[in-house]
């Protein structure tokens, strides 16, 4: 699942929210949190911004010794690598608003 890198390789544009949620669940996020984050990111970011986030996430996962695990910090750090300041802001808002920060995925 690490190869999908947060599921944001959105070519074909198949429901971005569902792709994001599915990938986050694969990394250990709770299903309700994953869906919430996916819904919020789809609602607040453009397709281009989501694709930038996907590329940043893939780059951040390259060479990772724990490719099946994604922490909240990893997710936020990948978003911060995107040059568009709205992307990390919306990722942080989604993580906070969906309870990811207060109930992070199990390691």
C-alpha positions as CSV (number, residue, x, y, z in Angstrom):
1,X,0.0,0.0,0.0
2,X,3.0,2.3,0.5
3,X,3.3,2.7,-3.3
4,X,0.0,4.6,-3.4
5,X,1.5,7.2,-1.1
6,X,-1.7,8.4,0.6
7,X,-3.7,7.5,-2.5
8,X,-3.3,10.8,-4.1
9,X,-2.1,9.7,-7.5
10,X,-5.5,10.9,-8.7
11,X,-5.2,10.2,-12.4
12,X,-8.6,9.3,-13.7
13,X,-10.0,11.3,-10.8
14,X,-11.9,8.4,-9.2
15,X,-13.4,10.0,-6.0
16,X,-10.4,11.6,-4.4
17,X,-11.9,11.4,-1.0
18,X,-12.3,7.6,-1.2
19,X,-8.8,7.2,-2.5
20,X,-7.3,9.3,0.3
21,X,-9.4,7.5,2.9
22,X,-8.5,4.0,1.6
23,X,-4.8,4.8,1.7
24,X,-4.8,6.3,5.1
25,X,-6.6,3.2,6.5
26,X,-3.9,1.1,4.9
27,X,-1.4,3.1,7.0
28,X,-3.3,2.4,10.2
29,X,-5.6,5.4,10.5
30,X,-9.1,4.7,11.8
31,X,-11.8,4.3,9.0
32,X,-13.9,7.2,10.3
33,X,-10.8,9.5,10.6
34,X,-9.6,8.5,7.2
35,X,-12.9,9.3,5.5
36,X,-13.2,12.6,7.4
37,X,-9.7,13.6,6.3
38,X,-10.4,12.5,2.7
39,X,-13.7,14.4,2.6
40,X,-12.1,17.6,4.0
41,X,-9.1,17.6,1.7
42,X,-11.3,16.9,-1.3
43,X,-13.6,19.8,-0.3
44,X,-10.9,22.3,0.4
45,X,-8.1,21.5,-2.1
46,X,-8.1,21.5,-5.8
47,X,-7.2,18.4,-7.8
48,X,-3.9,20.0,-8.6
49,X,-3.2,20.6,-4.9
50,X,-4.1,17.0,-4.1
51,X,-1.8,15.8,-6.8
52,X,1.0,17.9,-5.4
53,X,0.4,16.4,-2.0
54,X,0.5,12.9,-3.5
55,X,3.8,13.6,-5.1
56,X,5.2,15.0,-1.9
57,X,4.0,12.0,0.1
58,X,5.5,9.6,-2.4
59,X,8.8,11.4,-2.2
60,X,8.7,11.4,1.6
61,X,8.1,7.6,1.6
62,X,11.0,6.7,-0.7
63,X,13.7,4.8,1.2
64,X,11.5,4.7,4.3
65,X,12.4,1.7,6.6
66,X,8.8,1.4,7.8
67,X,6.8,1.9,4.5
68,X,3.6,0.4,5.9
69,X,3.4,2.9,8.7
70,X,2.5,6.5,8.4
71,X,2.4,8.8,11.4
72,X,0.5,12.0,11.7
73,X,3.9,13.8,11.7
74,X,4.8,12.0,8.4
75,X,1.5,13.2,6.9
76,X,1.9,16.8,8.0
77,X,5.6,16.8,7.0
78,X,4.7,15.6,3.5
79,X,2.1,18.4,3.2
80,X,4.7,21.0,4.3
81,X,6.9,20.0,1.4
82,X,4.3,21.3,-1.0
83,X,5.1,24.8,-2.1
84,X,1.4,25.9,-2.0
85,X,0.8,27.2,1.6
86,X,-2.8,26.2,1.5
87,X,-1.9,22.4,1.3
88,X,-0.2,22.0,4.8
89,X,-2.8,24.4,6.3
90,X,-5.7,22.2,5.1
91,X,-3.9,19.0,6.0
92,X,-3.4,20.3,9.6
93,X,-7.0,21.5,9.8
94,X,-8.3,18.1,8.5
95,X,-6.1,16.2,11.0
96,X,-7.2,18.3,13.9
97,X,-10.9,18.5,12.9
98,X,-11.1,14.7,12.3
99,X,-9.5,13.8,15.6
100,X,-6.3,12.4,14.1
101,X,-4.1,14.6,16.4
102,X,-5.9,13.5,19.6
103,X,-6.3,9.8,18.6
104,X,-3.4,9.0,16.2
105,X,-3.1,5.7,14.4
106,X,-1.6,2.8,16.3
107,X,2.0,2.1,15.7
